Amino acid sequence: MNSLWDRCLERIKDEISPQAYERWFSTSRQTSSTDSTLTVQVPDRFFAETIRNRYWGILGDVVRLEGGEGVSLQIEFPEGSAHRNGAAPDPGHVLLPTPPPAPAPRKPDFLNPKYTFDTFVIGASNQLAHACSLQVAGEPGSRLNPLFIYGGVGLGKTHLLHAISHGLLERRPNARVYYTSAENFINELIGSLQRNHMPEFRSKFRKIDALLVDDIQFIAGKERTQEEFFFTFNALYEAGKQIIITSDRVPKDTPGLEERLRARFVWGMMVDVGTPDFETKVAILQKKSAEQNFNLPTEVAHFVADKVRSNIRELEGCLIKLIFHASLHGTDIDLPIAEELLKQIIREPSRVTTIENIQRVVSEHYQVRVSDLKSKNRSQAFTLPRQVAMFLSRNLTPASTTEIGRRFGGKDHSTVIHSTRKIQDLVDKDSAFSATVQRLSERVDLLQQ
């Protein structure tokens, strides 16, 4: 089993040049280790003073990462070791004590202080995603690696990424945690290519302890970006580092995503974040109102939660408008005022969902044409989207199976029944597919607003 100093040396190799490591650290060895002190021996005083003067900041971080916040480092050298300038040997065994502890590290600028686990409202739609995120924050690099969180826009995926980052850094303040959007990853890669800085780019991403990437779907179709992310993923995964990724859809439903990345994204845990139910939306409104010291009447919270059907961001937008009005006019908010203020934001949905809207949403999601849904082509690329669209038409519209069949290129009503049963069977057996169908249903609903 590797000693504490052996583990520290592995990290030091990543922080300094190979030449410097060979020169100053290759001959060092651990002589003792307690709960509070790690003692390391080097050849002589010259080595000890050089390490102290040049590398003490790095060593302090490394020892705290591997040994914990309470462990200090002591450097010793043998009795009788000589100076390198030819002076007389040192008279005896000497310890160079640890300098005063450095101030607590500042959290990275990318972290939103409001996005923590304490401010995340848990409901039926996000309970599993929240539980998995808590586990990753407490045990990074364990069996939930990678953690792949998927769901629609504005449902809390980014909040969870920031909450995980906060949790990781609270337990290990010196951990190297890096959050980025897929778009920023692409831009950073392009800049590194233009400046011939690819070694620095690769080194940066492969030395971190936890990588969090938001909206990974945006790297789809970008061959060089996918190649670099593939090798970065492999390097971190093999080193036992934690990877957390978010997307608006599951890997298999992401057009242009390379198969080798699809395979890796499902190695760990895939979990969805769905649209919050009525009770969760009310809880979100009440929690955010309390954070702003704003009195939100229950009937107003119920009104907003009932009318907002899309995502949490729209809920927040409505609340911000109410708070601003109350602050500007120095008045309380009641239901009539809320209805008047929000009438341009909240629109009554149409009562009738159309098959045309369903076909449009499904064709956009699966990257096929509406005409393909109506064709007789039995390729799987067209058959599954066609069956999903028929399923939604059967469940979301009052149309008969005969009418639905006619709107899909003259299909027989028995084809519609078969398609509906097949999709229902998939929904019952495959949670990821069920979540996809649910999100498509929600997107159709949004078109009716």
SEZABA-448556 format. One line per field, with one value per residue (C-alpha): residue number from 1; residue in three letters; chain; x, y, z. Coordinates in Angstrom, 3 decimals. Layout:
SEZABA-448556
pos c(NUM ...)
code c(ALA ...)
unit c(A ...)
X c(X ...)
Y c(Y ...)
Z c(Z ...)
END
This chain:
SEZABA-448556
pos c(1 2 3 4 5 6 7 8 9 10 11 12 13 14 15 16 17 18 19 20 21 22 23 24 25 26 27 28 29 30 31 32 33 34 35 36 37 38 39 40 41 42 43 44 45 46 47 48 49 50 51 52 53 54 55 56 57 58 59 60 61 62 63 64 65 66 67 68 69 70 71 72 73 74 75 76 77 78 79 80 81 82 83 84 85 86 87 88 89 90 91 92 93 94 95 96 97 98 99 100 101 102 103 104 105 106 107 108 109 110 111 112 113 114 115 116 117 118 119 120 121 122 123 124 125 126 127 128 129 130 131 132 133 134 135 136 137 138 139 140 141 142 143 144 145 146 147 148 149 150 151 152 153 154 155 156 157 158 159 160 161 162 163 164 165 166 167 168 169 170 171 172 173 174 175 176 177 178 179 180 181 182 183 184 185 186 187 188 189 190 191 192 193 194 195 196 197 198 199 200 201 202 203 204 205 206 207 208 209 210 211 212 213 214 215 216 217 218 219 220 221 222 223 224 225 226 227 228 229 230 231 232 233 234 235 236 237 238 239 240 241 242 243 244 245 246 247 248 249 250 251 252 253 254 255 256 257 258 259 260 261 262 263 264 265 266 267 268 269 270 271 272 273 274 275 276 277 278 279 280 281 282 283 284 285 286 287 288 289 290 291 292 293 294 295 296 297 298 299 300 301 302 303 304 305 306 307 308 309 310 311 312 313 314 315 316 317 318 319 320 321 322 323 324 325 326 327 328 329 330 331 332 333 334 335 336 337 338 339 340 341 342 343 344 345 346 347 348 349 350 351 352 353 354 355 356 357 358 359 360 361 362 363 364 365 366 367 368 369 370 371 372 373 374 375 376 377 378 379 380 381 382 383 384 385 386 387 388 389 390 391 392 393 394 395 396 397 398 399 400 401 402 403 404 405 406 407 408 409 410 411 412 413 414 415 416 417 418 419 420 421 422 423 424 425 426 427 428 429 430 431 432 433 434 435 436 437 438 439 440 441 442 443 444 445 446 447 448 449)
code c(MET ASN SER LEU TRP ASP ARG CYS LEU GLU ARG ILE LYS ASP GLU ILE SER PRO GLN ALA TYR GLU ARG TRP PHE SER THR SER ARG GLN THR SER SER THR ASP SER THR LEU THR VAL GLN VAL PRO ASP ARG PHE PHE ALA GLU THR ILE ARG ASN ARG TYR TRP GLY ILE LEU GLY ASP VAL VAL ARG LEU GLU GLY GLY GLU GLY VAL SER LEU GLN ILE GLU PHE PRO GLU GLY SER ALA HIS ARG ASN GLY ALA ALA PRO ASP PRO GLY HIS VAL LEU LEU PRO THR PRO PRO PRO ALA PRO ALA PRO ARG LYS PRO ASP PHE LEU ASN PRO LYS TYR THR PHE ASP THR PHE VAL ILE GLY ALA SER ASN GLN LEU ALA HIS ALA CYS SER LEU GLN VAL ALA GLY GLU PRO GLY SER ARG LEU ASN PRO LEU PHE ILE TYR GLY GLY VAL GLY LEU GLY LYS THR HIS LEU LEU HIS ALA ILE SER HIS GLY LEU LEU GLU ARG ARG PRO ASN ALA ARG VAL TYR TYR THR SER ALA GLU ASN PHE ILE ASN GLU LEU ILE GLY SER LEU GLN ARG ASN HIS MET PRO GLU PHE ARG SER LYS PHE ARG LYS ILE ASP ALA LEU LEU VAL ASP ASP ILE GLN PHE ILE ALA GLY LYS GLU ARG THR GLN GLU GLU PHE PHE PHE THR PHE ASN ALA LEU TYR GLU ALA GLY LYS GLN ILE ILE ILE THR SER ASP ARG VAL PRO LYS ASP THR PRO GLY LEU GLU GLU ARG LEU ARG ALA ARG PHE VAL TRP GLY MET MET VAL ASP VAL GLY THR PRO ASP PHE GLU THR LYS VAL ALA ILE LEU GLN LYS LYS SER ALA GLU GLN ASN PHE ASN LEU PRO THR GLU VAL ALA HIS PHE VAL ALA ASP LYS VAL ARG SER ASN ILE ARG GLU LEU GLU GLY CYS LEU ILE LYS LEU ILE PHE HIS ALA SER LEU HIS GLY THR ASP ILE ASP LEU PRO ILE ALA GLU GLU LEU LEU LYS GLN ILE ILE ARG GLU PRO SER ARG VAL THR THR ILE GLU ASN ILE GLN ARG VAL VAL SER GLU HIS TYR GLN VAL ARG VAL SER ASP LEU LYS SER LYS ASN ARG SER GLN ALA PHE THR LEU PRO ARG GLN VAL ALA MET PHE LEU SER ARG ASN LEU THR PRO ALA SER THR THR GLU ILE GLY ARG ARG PHE GLY GLY LYS ASP HIS SER THR VAL ILE HIS SER THR ARG LYS ILE GLN ASP LEU VAL ASP LYS ASP SER ALA PHE SER ALA THR VAL GLN ARG LEU SER GLU ARG VAL ASP LEU LEU GLN GLN)
unit c(A A A A A A A A A A A A A A A A A A A A A A A A A A A A A A A A A A A A A A A A A A A A A A A A A A A A A A A A A A A A A A A A A A A A A A A A A A A A A A A A A A A A A A A A A A A A A A A A A A A A A A A A A A A A A A A A A A A A A A A A A A A A A A A A A A A A A A A A A A A A A A A A A A A A A A A A A A A A A A A A A A A A A A A A A A A A A A A A A A A A A A A A A A A A A A A A A A A A A A A A A A A A A A A A A A A A A A A A A A A A A A A A A A A A A A A A A A A A A A A A A A A A A A A A A A A A A A A A A A A A A A A A A A A A A A A A A A A A A A A A A A A A A A A A A A A A A A A A A A A A A A A A A A A A A A A A A A A A A A A A A A A A A A A A A A A A A A A A A A A A A A A A A A A A A A A A A A A A A A A A A A A A A A A A A A A A A A A A A A A A A A A A A A A A A A A A A A A A A A A A A A A A A A A A A A A A A A A A A A A A A A A A A A A A A A A A A A A A A A A A A A A A A A A A A)
X c(0.000 1.391 2.470 1.029 4.217 4.072 0.583 1.808 4.663 2.203 0.477 3.772 4.715 1.699 2.611 6.288 8.559 10.016 13.520 12.639 10.928 13.913 16.347 14.617 12.066 13.125 15.446 13.017 11.320 8.770 10.199 7.038 3.393 0.888 -2.557 -0.974 2.517 4.109 7.909 9.967 13.729 15.869 19.644 20.868 20.119 20.598 17.794 15.565 16.023 15.571 12.332 11.118 11.921 10.691 7.952 6.409 3.120 2.627 3.600 1.153 -1.734 -0.734 -0.358 -3.733 -5.379 -3.959 -3.658 -6.385 -6.505 -4.921 -1.687 1.503 4.718 8.181 11.381 14.428 17.917 20.423 22.960 26.320 25.009 27.174 26.298 26.597 29.104 31.706 31.238 31.520 28.836 25.823 26.295 23.123 19.579 17.520 13.837 12.639 9.214 6.106 5.476 2.250 -0.807 -1.955 -5.331 -8.322 -8.536 -11.133 -13.850 -13.580 -15.213 -17.401 -19.417 -22.789 -23.132 -26.927 -26.809 -26.299 -28.016 -29.712 -31.438 -32.462 -36.154 -36.696 -39.780 -40.851 -39.373 -35.837 -35.557 -33.290 -31.073 -30.649 -29.801 -27.198 -25.666 -25.360 -23.643 -21.139 -20.350 -19.640 -17.897 -16.384 -14.982 -17.094 -19.678 -21.676 -18.967 -19.746 -22.977 -25.093 -28.017 -30.495 -33.682 -35.276 -34.192 -34.525 -35.280 -32.284 -29.450 -27.010 -28.085 -27.112 -23.700 -22.915 -24.270 -21.988 -19.035 -19.858 -20.170 -16.844 -14.990 -16.539 -15.107 -11.781 -11.134 -8.003 -9.604 -9.241 -12.855 -13.568 -16.970 -17.441 -20.160 -19.686 -19.607 -16.702 -14.878 -15.201 -14.003 -11.049 -10.068 -10.246 -8.093 -5.521 -5.362 -4.884 -2.038 -0.433 -1.113 -2.628 -0.194 -1.259 -4.946 -4.656 -2.605 -5.153 -8.127 -6.352 -4.975 -8.297 -10.110 -13.662 -14.859 -18.391 -19.638 -22.968 -24.981 -22.719 -25.109 -23.421 -20.264 -22.305 -21.221 -17.895 -15.354 -12.179 -13.946 -15.401 -11.976 -10.349 -13.209 -12.991 -9.312 -9.898 -12.765 -10.603 -7.682 -9.866 -11.928 -8.862 -7.371 -10.533 -11.565 -15.223 -17.029 -20.493 -22.278 -25.614 -27.594 -31.057 -31.516 -30.114 -26.968 -28.734 -31.137 -28.369 -27.748 -24.102 -22.702 -19.979 -20.787 -17.676 -18.845 -22.402 -20.984 -18.898 -21.649 -23.737 -20.927 -21.983 -25.413 -27.949 -30.713 -33.343 -34.710 -38.341 -40.853 -41.830 -45.335 -47.728 -46.626 -42.943 -43.549 -45.355 -42.484 -39.956 -41.892 -42.218 -38.541 -37.309 -39.729 -38.378 -34.813 -35.848 -37.772 -40.865 -44.347 -45.949 -49.585 -50.508 -53.224 -50.732 -48.191 -50.912 -51.963 -48.420 -47.654 -50.851 -50.283 -46.529 -46.064 -42.586 -39.710 -38.291 -36.786 -40.237 -41.391 -38.479 -39.250 -42.808 -41.635 -39.044 -41.721 -43.989 -41.178 -40.119 -43.672 -44.154 -40.826 -41.461 -44.966 -44.581 -47.617 -48.469 -49.240 -52.688 -54.268 -55.883 -52.610 -50.682 -53.137 -52.799 -49.001 -48.425 -51.036 -48.368 -46.157 -48.786 -51.125 -54.033 -53.225 -55.418 -57.729 -56.956 -53.569 -53.029 -51.485 -49.474 -47.765 -47.033 -45.477 -43.397 -42.046 -41.246 -39.561 -37.355 -36.362 -35.440 -33.941 -36.277 -38.731 -42.472 -42.847 -40.758 -43.324 -46.009 -44.008 -44.072 -40.355 -39.916 -36.356 -35.861 -34.736 -38.283 -40.377 -39.671 -40.361 -43.532 -44.745 -43.950 -45.896 -48.865 -48.697 -48.759 -51.553 -53.620 -52.992 -53.032 -55.710 -59.353 -58.681 -59.787 -57.312 -58.718 -58.139 -54.626 -53.781 -55.035 -52.840 -49.785 -49.939 -53.037 -52.048 -54.639 -56.189 -54.664 -51.205 -51.986 -53.149 -50.010 -47.765 -49.500 -49.136 -45.490 -44.564 -46.534 -44.574 -41.278 -42.425 -43.232 -39.896 -37.372 -37.225 -34.951 -37.309 -40.271 -38.583 -38.016 -41.688 -42.683 -40.456 -41.905 -45.375 -44.341 -42.907 -46.150 -48.005 -45.794 -46.746 -50.357 -49.606)
Y c(0.000 3.408 5.661 9.153 10.636 8.258 9.562 13.120 12.442 11.290 14.667 16.573 14.936 16.622 20.043 20.449 19.563 16.025 17.478 19.332 16.261 14.030 16.578 17.462 14.767 11.403 10.673 11.788 9.251 9.168 8.486 8.830 9.798 10.613 12.168 15.608 15.384 13.868 13.713 13.341 12.925 14.472 14.058 17.256 20.791 22.237 19.990 20.872 24.626 24.525 22.548 24.895 28.040 26.891 24.342 24.861 26.239 23.217 20.825 22.413 21.959 18.397 17.281 18.790 17.067 13.637 13.786 16.197 19.744 18.841 17.334 19.435 18.589 18.431 18.092 16.436 15.510 13.045 13.887 14.746 15.621 18.170 21.457 21.459 24.302 22.156 23.515 21.353 18.760 19.703 18.699 16.736 15.756 18.882 19.497 22.395 23.198 23.865 27.550 29.099 27.633 29.415 31.168 29.110 28.890 31.036 29.204 29.399 32.371 30.082 29.008 30.640 31.058 30.722 27.311 24.970 21.830 23.893 26.109 23.231 22.357 18.595 17.108 13.925 15.128 15.630 13.496 10.844 13.411 15.256 12.046 11.038 14.517 14.362 10.990 12.280 15.341 13.081 10.214 11.506 8.967 6.132 3.991 6.982 7.928 9.463 11.039 12.023 14.357 15.051 17.082 20.114 23.736 25.517 22.503 22.653 20.762 23.689 24.250 20.667 21.056 24.085 22.365 19.380 21.745 23.467 20.094 18.828 21.982 22.047 18.589 19.187 22.933 22.359 19.935 20.922 21.274 22.666 23.612 24.583 24.701 22.653 25.938 27.247 23.939 24.298 27.921 27.076 24.238 26.512 29.136 26.530 25.221 28.728 29.512 26.036 25.542 22.060 20.520 23.171 22.595 18.837 19.260 21.659 19.347 16.147 17.356 18.191 16.134 16.729 17.879 19.253 19.957 21.653 21.095 18.432 18.078 21.100 19.125 16.798 17.017 18.683 15.997 17.519 18.619 15.151 13.607 15.824 15.306 11.550 11.466 13.867 11.672 8.546 10.143 11.375 8.194 5.950 8.167 7.762 11.416 12.402 13.434 15.035 15.897 17.479 17.352 18.134 14.508 11.005 10.111 7.745 10.533 13.071 13.328 13.727 12.325 9.746 6.192 5.906 8.908 7.565 4.340 6.120 8.458 5.474 3.763 5.265 6.665 8.362 10.293 12.720 15.997 16.407 19.234 20.003 19.146 21.718 21.178 21.481 24.693 26.205 25.175 26.758 30.029 30.116 29.303 31.944 34.502 33.836 34.293 37.752 38.565 38.932 38.057 35.964 35.148 31.494 32.156 34.037 31.204 28.730 30.911 31.183 27.476 26.466 28.683 28.275 24.966 25.161 25.476 26.936 29.933 31.111 30.733 32.897 35.453 35.818 36.154 38.799 40.886 40.654 41.609 44.550 45.893 45.607 47.358 50.114 50.965 50.054 47.793 44.209 41.737 40.163 37.853 40.555 42.493 39.302 38.394 41.852 41.989 38.541 38.461 39.067 36.292 33.717 32.873 30.471 27.356 26.295 23.455 21.467 19.926 19.479 16.523 19.012 20.347 16.821 15.948 19.126 18.499 14.839 15.543 18.252 15.960 12.991 15.122 13.844 15.622 15.699 14.077 11.154 10.584 10.308 8.111 4.331 4.010 1.289 2.166 2.326 5.950 6.809 4.033 4.917 8.669 7.853 5.504 8.064 10.735 8.389 7.532 11.203 11.917 9.144 10.426 14.205 14.748 13.717 12.270 8.718 6.035 6.273 10.046 9.678 7.051 9.335 12.211 9.936 9.190 7.030 4.368 1.815 2.265 -1.084 0.407 3.247 0.784 -1.345 1.732 2.969 -0.383 -0.698 2.756 2.186 -1.033 0.839 3.584 0.973 -0.846 1.930 4.889 6.910 6.473 7.286 10.551 11.380 10.848 12.950 15.843 15.645 15.842 18.907 20.582 19.975 21.532 24.628 25.143 25.475 28.475)
Z c(0.000 -0.940 1.907 2.317 0.844 -2.135 -2.899 -2.515 -4.932 -7.593 -7.369 -7.317 -10.624 -12.196 -10.811 -11.721 -14.622 -14.868 -14.499 -11.284 -9.868 -10.610 -9.175 -5.908 -5.024 -6.459 -3.512 -0.797 1.464 4.244 7.700 9.784 9.585 12.324 12.348 12.558 10.988 7.900 8.156 4.985 4.700 1.938 1.389 3.073 4.249 0.757 -0.550 2.423 2.030 -1.764 -1.454 1.266 -0.750 -4.163 -3.671 -0.251 -1.583 -3.837 -1.050 1.381 -1.061 -1.905 1.703 2.643 -0.318 0.499 4.278 5.324 6.667 10.006 8.621 8.466 6.635 8.237 6.188 7.789 6.654 8.157 10.814 9.261 5.787 3.995 2.304 -1.455 -1.364 0.323 3.845 6.909 7.572 9.649 13.258 13.664 12.730 11.912 11.148 9.046 10.499 8.495 7.759 9.078 7.341 4.226 4.300 3.272 -0.524 -2.239 -4.117 -7.921 -9.637 -11.738 -8.694 -8.144 -4.353 -4.616 -6.295 -3.347 -2.118 0.591 -1.988 -4.271 -3.903 -4.073 -5.723 -7.440 -10.748 -9.436 -6.300 -7.815 -9.566 -6.252 -4.368 -6.975 -6.885 -3.095 -3.356 -5.914 -3.783 -0.814 -2.637 -5.896 -8.314 -6.873 -8.613 -9.917 -12.380 -14.758 -13.550 -16.571 -15.779 -18.557 -18.882 -20.499 -20.268 -16.922 -14.745 -12.379 -14.082 -13.789 -10.179 -9.382 -11.053 -8.897 -5.788 -6.423 -6.819 -3.524 -1.814 -3.157 -2.114 1.357 2.015 0.231 -0.128 -2.215 -4.653 -8.294 -9.405 -12.855 -14.253 -17.893 -20.504 -23.663 -25.580 -23.466 -23.870 -27.658 -27.600 -25.361 -27.668 -30.726 -29.001 -28.010 -31.567 -32.945 -30.505 -30.704 -26.993 -27.134 -24.593 -22.062 -22.893 -22.344 -19.178 -17.691 -18.148 -17.178 -13.843 -12.252 -9.608 -10.847 -14.272 -14.644 -18.173 -18.869 -22.085 -23.577 -26.539 -28.147 -28.941 -31.190 -34.815 -33.904 -34.708 -33.217 -30.039 -29.531 -30.060 -27.423 -24.982 -25.515 -24.513 -21.611 -20.394 -20.591 -18.737 -15.875 -15.633 -15.513 -12.789 -10.700 -11.071 -11.022 -14.227 -14.202 -17.449 -18.268 -21.503 -22.793 -23.878 -23.395 -25.395 -27.785 -28.783 -29.476 -33.249 -34.247 -30.998 -31.632 -30.591 -28.422 -26.362 -26.158 -24.731 -22.099 -20.965 -19.835 -17.918 -14.599 -13.740 -16.014 -14.275 -15.532 -14.196 -15.187 -15.102 -11.498 -10.383 -8.910 -5.304 -6.176 -8.121 -5.144 -2.861 -5.236 -5.314 -1.540 -0.944 -3.388 -1.938 1.537 0.264 -0.990 2.223 0.076 1.296 -1.449 -0.665 -0.985 -3.571 -5.756 -5.491 -6.477 -9.418 -10.796 -10.222 -11.999 -15.034 -15.585 -17.365 -18.844 -16.372 -13.183 -14.968 -16.025 -12.428 -11.306 -14.022 -12.769 -9.169 -10.078 -11.792 -8.749 -6.353 -8.529 -8.722 -4.956 -4.299 -6.860 -5.663 -1.991 -2.089 -1.308 -4.093 -4.184 -6.774 -8.982 -9.142 -9.979 -12.741 -14.290 -13.999 -15.434 -18.194 -20.853 -19.459 -18.597 -21.439 -21.264 -23.291 -26.135 -25.256 -28.392 -29.096 -32.819 -34.615 -36.680 -33.553 -32.369 -35.734 -35.650 -32.136 -32.799 -36.145 -34.565 -31.704 -33.895 -36.670 -39.395 -41.682 -41.070 -44.489 -43.202 -40.459 -43.114 -45.478 -45.877 -45.156 -42.499 -41.542 -37.757 -38.148 -39.254 -37.680 -34.038 -34.434 -36.400 -33.652 -30.940 -32.837 -33.225 -29.507 -28.539 -31.014 -29.458 -25.908 -26.408 -29.038 -29.398 -32.869 -33.623 -34.685 -38.223 -38.301 -36.872 -39.488 -42.255 -40.983 -41.066 -44.785 -44.930 -42.385 -41.317 -37.859 -36.806 -37.461 -35.062 -32.397 -32.853 -32.637 -29.492 -27.756 -28.731 -27.432 -24.226 -23.699 -24.160 -21.781 -19.126 -19.482 -20.210 -17.796 -20.093 -23.033 -20.790 -19.802 -23.477 -24.305 -21.289 -22.424 -25.941 -24.434 -22.435 -25.536 -27.403 -24.477 -24.675 -28.315 -27.241 -24.999)
END
